Amino acid sequence: MESDFQPDLEALTRAISLMCEGPTAARPQALPKALPELGVTSAQAIEWLAPHVFNSAADLGSALAAAHMDPPTPWITWATTQWNARLNQNLLHPATAPAARQLEQRLVSWLAPYFGMTGGHMTPGSTLANLTALWAARDCAGVTEVVASEMAHLSISKAAHILGLKLRKIPTNRMGAMVEGALPSDLSRSALVLTAGTTSTGAVDPLALSGLAAWTHIDAAWAGPLRLTRMSDRLDGLEQADSVAVSAHKWLFQPKESALIFFKDVDKAHAAISLGGAYLAVPNIGILGSHGAMAVPLLATLMAWGREGLASKIEHCIHVAESLANHVNHDDRLELLTWPVTGVVNWRPRDTHSLDAWHQSLPAGMVSTTTLRGETWFRNVIANPSANASAITQAITDVQL
Ligand SMILES: *Cc1c(COP(=O)(O)O)cnc(C)c1O
C-alpha cells in the first residue's frame, strides 16, 4: 500500500521520457469497459495508458500548428506542474499552502501593473475570471445589466445568465470590434465588457471607452499578454478599466487550467466576493473552493525567460501573423478579412464555393474556421512560437484545386 505513494524511480523516469519523446511506437491496447476490480502496477498502468494519451495528440509546437489559441508549453511548466501534483497544496487553507499563497501574491504583483491594476488572483480560465469580474461588478457597483459586443466570448453570456444580469449586445464592424456609436447613452447601471482580442478575429474593442460605465471589465483572455511586449500600445485604454481577465494558458504558454483576474481596487473587489465559514482560517475569495498552486509554473516560466524572453516569443507570433496576412494579400485566389492586430488572421478563397476543398487540401491542424455574419472564414491563431511563416505560406501556395 505504502509503495503506491513512494515513487518507483525507474517507472517515474520512464514516464518522464514518454513525456519528452511524444508518440510511442506501441499500439494502444483497449481499456477496460468498466472500472477494473483489481489494478495493475503503476509502471504497467503508465505503459498501457501512454499510447492512448500521446499517439493521437495534436502537436501544438509544430511548424504548421496555427489553428487555435492553445500554445505549446515550455518544459519548465512540465516539471513544476509535477511539483504541484506531488505536494497537493490547497490555497484555501494557509496552513497547507503557506508558500504557495505567497508565490501567487508575488506573481500577481509582478503582472498587475502592466494592466494598470492593483491586484487579483488566479482562476482556472478566463471563463471563470470573467464570471468573477462580473460578480464583483454586480456587488461593488450595483450593476443590473451587462453590455458587450455581439462578438464577445460565450463566457460573458454565461456569466450574465448565472448572475441574473440582463445582457445587451452591441453590433460590431467588419473587423469584429464594437461599434462605439451603438452604445446606449445611459451606462450608469451597466457593466461594460470590452474585448481585447476577440476569439474569432482578434479584434480589439475601443478600449478608450473604459470608465464610461458603472463598471468596465476588459476581457483580455487572448491578447492581454501584449501588454508585456513592444506592442503594448495596441491595448491602450485597458489600464482605465475596473477589472481585466487574462488567460495564462493562451499567450503566456501555460498548461491548462491557468488564468488571472485583476482589479483596479483589489481590496474592495475581493471584499465583495469573499465569504467566511466555520472551518476556514481566512475568508474564501472568489469562485473556487479548494485550488492548487497554479502560480508556480507561471512564476517559473517568467523567472526563466524574464519579461524580455516572454515578449520576444509573443512578438514573433505577431510577425508570423503579419507575414501570413501579407501573403494572403498577394495571392489573387485569396481574400483577407482585415489586417491582424493580435495574431489572429482570417482569410478565405475568393471563390467561396471552394472553401471546403481548400480546407481539405491544407495540412491538418493548420487552420480552424469561424462564422462571421453567416459566412465561413479560415482562422489562423498564432499562439505557437515555433510556427513558421514560410512553411505555412508554402502550404497555402501548394494548394492546387
Ligand atoms: C479563450 C477566451 C475566453 C475564455 O477563456 P478560457 O480560458 O478558455 O476559459 C474568454 N474570452 C476570450 C476573448 C477568449 O479568447
The ligand as an SDF file (V2000), in Angstrom:
LIG
                    3D

 15 15  0  0  0  0  0  0  0  0999 V2000
  -10.4930   31.9540  -24.6180 C   0  0  0  0  0  0  0  0  0  0  0  0
  -11.3180   33.1510  -24.3320 C   0  0  0  0  0  0  0  0  0  0  0  0
  -12.1320   33.2150  -23.1950 C   0  0  0  0  0  0  0  0  0  0  0  0
  -12.3360   32.0420  -22.2840 C   0  0  0  0  0  0  0  0  0  0  0  0
  -11.1550   31.7380  -21.6390 O   0  0  0  0  0  0  0  0  0  0  0  0
  -10.8470   30.2660  -21.0990 P   0  0  0  0  0  0  0  0  0  0  0  0
   -9.5090   30.4740  -20.5010 O   0  0  0  0  0  0  0  0  0  0  0  0
  -10.8870   29.3730  -22.3110 O   0  0  0  0  0  0  0  0  0  0  0  0
  -11.9190   29.9200  -20.1130 O   0  0  0  0  0  0  0  0  0  0  0  0
  -12.8090   34.3860  -22.9390 C   0  0  0  0  0  0  0  0  0  0  0  0
  -12.6850   35.4410  -23.7570 N   0  0  0  0  0  0  0  0  0  0  0  0
  -11.9310   35.4120  -24.8700 C   0  0  0  0  0  0  0  0  0  0  0  0
  -11.8400   36.6330  -25.7210 C   0  0  0  0  0  0  0  0  0  0  0  0
  -11.2240   34.2670  -25.1970 C   0  0  0  0  0  0  0  0  0  0  0  0
  -10.4800   34.2330  -26.3120 O   0  0  0  0  0  0  0  0  0  0  0  0
  1  2  1  0
  2  3  1  0
  2 14  2  0
  3  4  1  0
  3 10  2  0
  4  5  1  0
  5  6  1  0
  6  7  2  0
  6  8  1  0
  6  9  1  0
 10 11  1  0
 11 12  2  0
 12 13  1  0
 12 14  1  0
 14 15  1  0
M  END
$$$$
